Amino acid sequence: MQPQSRADMEFFRNSPYDYGKITHNIHEDIEVLKGAFKGMSADETILINILGHRNWAERAEIVQEYTKKYDKDLVKEINSYTGGKLQKTLDALMTEPSIYDTIQLHEALEKKDSSAIIEILTTRTNAQKQQIQKIYMIKFSQHLDHSISSKTKGKFKDLAIALLADREASPSQSQMDKQTQPVNQQPPQQQQIPRDSPTSSSPQRPMESPQQQQLEQPQPQLALPATQQLEPSQEQSVSSMSDNSPKQVPHDQQPQQPSPQSNVSFEKESVSPRQQQSQEHIPQQYQQQQQPPMDSQDDLVTKDAHALYAAGEQKLGTDESVFIDIFSKRSLEHLRKVEDAYYRINVKRHTLFHAIEHEFINGKLKIALTDILLYATNPASYWANLFHRSLSGFFVKNTDLIRLTVTQCSNIDSIKEAYHTRYNRSLASDITHSISGSYKKVILDIVSF
Ligand SMILES: [Ca+2]
């Protein structure tokens, strides 16, 4: 483990990611972990039992205290004693969440994995996406939007680039921002997906995704002990990143500072002409984090629903840009209302899901828009769908399964419930029948938390 500079710690202390709080006895943990390494092999059960059941704040503290006490790098120890997919999972657990997301996004772009690209760009908060872009530049020496432009194409590229920009804040999100809520703590059951009471004015609608749940991303409020850990393979110190980055402040107050090296604002660099153009289509008062009055919001919901109808079912062919604009810019709560309004205004009584299914020929774009809409209307069902996608097919998509498990463990109860609703089977049993060995144990341990 590389020593942490003050700048590194400052950067991660203000992270928009939810690290959790330390509630376990770290000194006990490191003694038990030390006992796992004996002779030529490690007791994998010990590693899984501890690391699979701690949040990031605790894992970072464990690594730091382990080094202090035993003068050894715990991550290197784990890597030298484990292999294969178990090692990959433990490595995911030991990587700082924003760095992990950045690496995952890079890998998804390299593999042209459109589902994972959309997953990260849709489900992370504005502040988290900004952090990913900064780390991407440091780690891969390339602007993320340039990378997306070179690795994707067509309208899917337009959508992916558009998703990089900030979404408008939802009214309820603004309310949450004003409250000083404690960050997520272990056990993860404490962070439940809040359930909305059904707001639909058309309860009999024939759609497969009931609109009863809404996931709000954890907010960038955390008081992390100064123990954040960087991934050991990280060549470049975050110090340099911090030097280039404005000190992290709540994202809605973050100043747009130019990068001293490039003389170009990072945020400005990462906005494509396409994004600028689509921003221009949105009235000034609705851009970024500003909130219109409630009546105006209702009007805008109806207006968007009509715009989507006009761009799709009402015309010959499809104006894909209208869908991309609305799906990438509007808040998730707004999108959920648009989905509801779409059914009400549609004389054929088609849902927006139906419209996407029948209007879009491009498979990647169709799946991406469906994913975004499902996430906006029923996030638990969206995650359940992704778990199912990773487990179905001839080969298990292990990278996806590991990422979903490690990043969504705090919402796992709601996801398991949604999985059962969607597929009439349990997520745990599908995992049990799909993978094996210690890898199965660690994934099941986290899922069965
Ligand atoms: Ca059409």
Residues whose N, C-alpha, C, O or C-beta is under 5 A from the ligand:
A	BS01	CA	G312 E313 K315 L316 G317 T318
